[in-house]
Amino acid sequence: MNFGSTFDLPALNSNLSKLQKQSSAEAFWNDSATAQKVLKKISIIDKEINLWESAQSNRDDAETHLELLDEEDAIDSAHLKEAEDELARFTKTIDDLELRLMLSGEDDDKDAILQIHPGAGGTESQDWTDMLYRMYIRWVEQQQFSYDVIDFQPGEEAGIKDVTIEVKGESAYGLLKAEMGVHRLVRISPFDASNRRHTSFASVFVYPSVDDDIEIEVSSDDLKIDTYRASGAGGQHVNKTESAVRITHIPTGTVAQCQNERSQHKNKANALKILKARLYKLKQEEQAEARKDLEDQKMDIGWGSQIRSYVFHPYTMVKDHRTKVEIGDAKRVMDGDLNGFMRAYLLQKAGKSIVSEEG
């Protein structure tokens, strides 16, 4: 099986060569934004080439071991083990390639802005929001991505009232968009003296981080900017100066806020970045509505239509209601093992897209 004939490796190598030549030009760094994008493309193509070459190599090695087993009178356990290991590596590489092919949407390669909001229920839901926050940070670390906490509002007794982070990494938005929706927790509450079972909800919103070259028209006349004293973690300064910033886009009612930085200027810049990301997402949704595609998204993020349930009592299980994927080890999921859910969601979306195109 020649992967190069199925997937055009010569074309990939040609594109890589052109980009590398471009990056070595004397004036390459005159436009730093463009330069960064070129380097990102080089990294993506180089990784894709390596994956295809690894898949070919793993498959060839596995075939060699299997042929040796066929030639032997008795099964050699060492050859069998080596063949199984190569097949496992081959399968993983193919899975990685398949995932990359699914992450081909317009914004899938962008960084992501992720927000978590508690549902009704006070401390219970705020604690659940804190648990989800920890889960996503673990996932980010496992992917070797980086993140910045843009806004963090702690709960009064425990948990988090609201948190916004920017996740930076290859296809961060393409992966995290699978998490957008309502997440439901069932457990024995640590805040209930009677040890009763409680159900809590939290919503997760994900936006593509807007690049500087993407034009989102935001007139200063359409913005209402409020400053106030921040609260919670961040040092004693938070209660002494009005460093926190809330920006409201009057025409749409879209609100973004930030209080995590000491500087009001930095908080304003971060809040504006969040606002632009939300307006960009809103623009996308309006376009999708025109194509009659928005209803599914509305169901995904609507209260009462949770995308995933995390059950800690009377048994442990995490179930995605869209893809029907279930994992019995809830602790593993809460420690950031989310790729199985993301992959199943992307496969489902890709399947629906194909059916729609054929229809």
N, C-alpha and C positions, 0 to 999 in steps of 0.2 A: 504494500500500500504506500503510495507516494503522496504525502501530504502536500508537497509543493505543487502537484498537478491539480489538487482539489482547491487549495487556497493559494493564491498567486504570490508565492514567496519572492520571485524575481521582482514583481512590482513593489512589494514591501521594501526590499533591499534597495531598489532604485529610488523610492521616496526618501528612504533613510539617508542615502548618499547625497541627494540634493539638499536636504535639510542640514546635514553636517557641513556641506560646502558653504551653505548660507551662513552657518554659525561661525565659520572661520574667517569670514570677510572682515576687513579692517574696520568698517563702520557699523559692525553688527550691534554693538552696545549703545549706539547713538539713540536708539529708541528702546529703552529698557523693557517697556511693557511688551512690545513685539518680540524682543529677544527672549523673554521669559516664556512666551507662548511657543516659540520655536523649540526651545529646549524641552518643554513639556511634551511636544509632539515627538521629538527625538526619543525621549524616554519611553513613551507609550509604544511606538513602533518597534524600538529595540527589544522591549519586553515581549511584544507579540511574536517577533521573529524567534526569540529564544524559546518561547513556549512551543511553537510549531516544530522547531528543531529538536527540542527535548522529547516531544511526543513521538517523533519519528525514531529517535534513538532508543527510547524506552520500548517501543513496539518491536524494533529489530532485535534488541537484546532478549526480550521475552520469547520471541520466535526461535532464537538460537537455542535457548535453554529447553524449550519444548521439543525442538528437533532432536537434541541430545537425549532427552527422555525417551523419545520414540525409538531411538537406535539402541537403547540399553535393554538387556534381558530383564533386569529388575529395576524398579523405580529407585533412583538415587535421591534420597531425601534432601541432599544439599542442592542439587539441580532443581528439584521441585520448589524448594523454598526460594531460590533465586528467581525462578520463573514467576512465582506468586508475587514477590516483591516488585519485580519489574512491571507486572500487570497492574499492580496497585498504583505504582508511580505513573504509569500510562493513563490509567483511569482518572487520577487526580489532575493530570495535565490537561486531559480532554475536558474535564469539568471546568477548569480555569479558562480554557479557550472558549467554551460554550458561554460562560458567564460574560466574557469580554465582548463576544458577538452580540449579546443581549443588551449591553450597555452602549448602545449606539444612538441614543436619543439626542436631541439638540443640546440639552443641558446636562446630560449624564456625566460628562467629564469634569464638571464644575465642582468647586468646594460647596459645602452645604451649611445653611443656617438652620439649626434645630431648636425648637421651643417645646417645652413641656409645661402644661397647665393642669392643676388639680381640678377635679370635678366637685360636685356638691359633696359635703361630708366633713368639711373642716379639717381637723388634724389627721383623720384617717386618710383622706385623699392627698393631703400635703405630704404625709409620710410615704405614700405610694409614689408620688412624684419624685421624692428624694431617691427612692429605690430604683426607679427608672433612670434617673440621672446617673446614678452609679453604674447601672447596667450599660448605658451607652458609652460612658467614659472607659469602661473595661473593654468594650468592643473597639473603640477608637485606638486604644493602646495595643490591642491584639493585631490590628491592621497596620500598626506602625505609622498611623496618621498622627497629626497634631491637632490641638484644639485651643481655642481662646474662649474664656467665659465672658460674654458680652454683658449679660445682665443676670443678677442673682438676688432674689428676694426671699429670705428665709421665713419660715412659718413662725407664728408667735409662740407656739409650744414645742413643735417639732416639725421636721420636714421642710418643704419648699413651697412657697406661694407661686413662684414663677421663675423659670430659668431659661436663658437663651445662650447657646454656644455656637461658635463657628467651627466647623470641622474641616480641616484642610488635608486633602489626600487625593490620590488618583481615583476618579469616579465616585467621590464621597456622596454627591447628591444622587447619582444613579443608583447607588446601593441603599442609601438611607430613605429614599422616597417610598420604599417598601414598608416603612414604619409609620407612615402618616395615617392617623386615625385614632380611635378610642381604645385604650388598653384597660382591661378589667382584672381586678385582683380579688380573689376569694381566700380568706384566711381567718384564723383566730386572732382577734385584735389584741395587740400588746397594750392598748389603751383602755381596754374594757375589763374592769375588775371581775366581771362575771364570766370571763372567757367565752364570750359568744362569738359566733362566726359573723364576719362583716364582709360586705362587698364594696369595693372602692373603684373609682374611675379616674383616669387621667387622659388628657388628649395630647397627642404629639403632632406638631406641624413641622413640615420640612420645606425649605425654600432653596433654590439654587442661589449661591452667593453671586451677586451681580458684579461682573467685571467692569472696570472703568470705561471700556470702550462700548459698552452696551448703553444706548441712549434711553434713559427713562426721564421723560420731561416732568420735572417737579418745580413749579413756580413758587417763589418765596411768598407770593401773595396767597397761595393755597395752603400755607403751613401755619399752624398755631404751635408755638414753642413755649412750653412751661418749664420752669426750673423749680426744684424743691430740695429739701434736705433728705439725703439718702438715709437708709436705715440698715441695720444688720451688719454683717461682716465687712471689714475694710478699714478698720482703724477708727480712732476717736474723731478724726477730721470729718467723718460722714455726717455728724450731727451739728457741725459748726458752720458749714458753708452749704450754699444751695448748689451743689455740684451735679445733682441728678437732673436728667433732662427727659422730658416727654414731648414727642412731636406728633401732632395730629394732622393728617392730610384731610383737609376740610371737604373736598368734593366726594371722597369715597368713605370718609369716617375711619380710615385706617390709622391705627395708633402704634407707635414704636417708642420704647423707652430704654434708658440705660442709666445705671447708677454705680457701675462697678469700678470706674476709674476715679482717681482723685481729682482729675482735671475736668472742669465743665466742658472745655473745648473737646477733649477726647470723648467724653460721654455723648456730646452732640454729634460728633462724627460717626460714632458707632450706632447711635439711634437712627441717623439718616441712612446709614448702610442697611440696617434692618428694614427701614421703611421702603427703600428702593427695591429690596428683595421681595417684599410683600406686594408692592405695586407691580413688579415684573411678573410675579406668580398670578396676580389678579388679571393681568393682561393676557397671560397664557390661557387662563380659565375662560375668559370671555371669548377667545378664539376657539377654544374647544367646544364651548356652548354652541357656537355658530355651526360647528361640525356635528352637533348632537352627541358629543362624547362626555359632557360634563356630569351627567346624572350619576354615573358610577362613582365618580370622585366625591360627589356630595354624600353618597351613602357611606363611603369609606370614612369620612371625617365627621359624620353627624352623630350627636349624642344618642345613645340607645341602640347604635348599630356598631358595636365594638368589633374591631378587626381581630383581636386576640384576647384570650383568657388565660390567666395565670392562677392555677388552683394550688393552694398550699394545704388545704384541709377540706375533706377528710382523707384525701389522697394528694399526690403531687403530680401535676401535669401542666404543660403549656400547650395550648391548642390555637392554631391560626384558623379562624373561621372562614377565610377566603379560600385557602388552599387545602384545608383539612389536614395539614401537617401537625403531628402531635409528638411531643418530646416528654418522656416521663421524668427526666432528671431536671427538675425546675431550678435547682441550684446552679447547674451548668449554664442554663439560659441566663439566669440573673448575673452570672459571672461574665457575660458578654458573648456567649456562643449563639450568635444570631444569623450566621451566614446561611444555615439551612432554610430558615424562614424567608430570607431575602431571595435566595436562589429560586425557591418554589414560586414566590410571587412573580419574579421576573419571567420565569418559564410560562406561568399562567398568562401573564400579560402578552408575552410574545405569541403564544398560541391563539389568543383572542384576536391579535392584530392580523395574523395570517388568515384566520377564518374570515375576518372582516374584509380583507383585501380580496380573497377568493370569492366572497359573496357578492 
